[in-house]
Amino acid sequence: MANVWSGVTIDCVDPERVARFWSGLLGREPGPSRKGWVYLGERGDPQPRLVFQQVPEPRTGKVRLHLDVTVDDIDEAMTTVINLGGRFTGERHDYDEGVVVVMADPEDHEFCLVQHYD
């Protein structure tokens, strides 16, 4: 049997709120979920599903794993993140190949927006 990457679980105080943010950003609808959890996508989807798990304490310190989201227009994507309740961390990296900006969701989970130049 082959091992298959099936999802990413994100701990959060308010999984409904954080899942709404990611659903709006990625255009993925919630699938069947257990109480205290929200799943974006279902088992067997072509993309790994995002799983939001309720925990009692807020995040502290830097998370050592983050998601990269490829976008067509970095400025438009940043505006979308902010309108959904996220924020720009102030960190931006410009490379010959494209640009990367570090954003955060409503519970301060950091992630990168990436625009590749063709």
Buried (B, 14 or more C-beta within 10 A) or exposed (E): EEEEEEBBEBBBBBBBBBBBBBBBBBEBEBBEBEEEBBBBBEEEBEEEBBBBBBEEEEBEEEEEEBBEBEBEEBEEBBEBBEEBBBBBBEEEEEEEEBBBBBBBBBBBBBBBBBBEEE
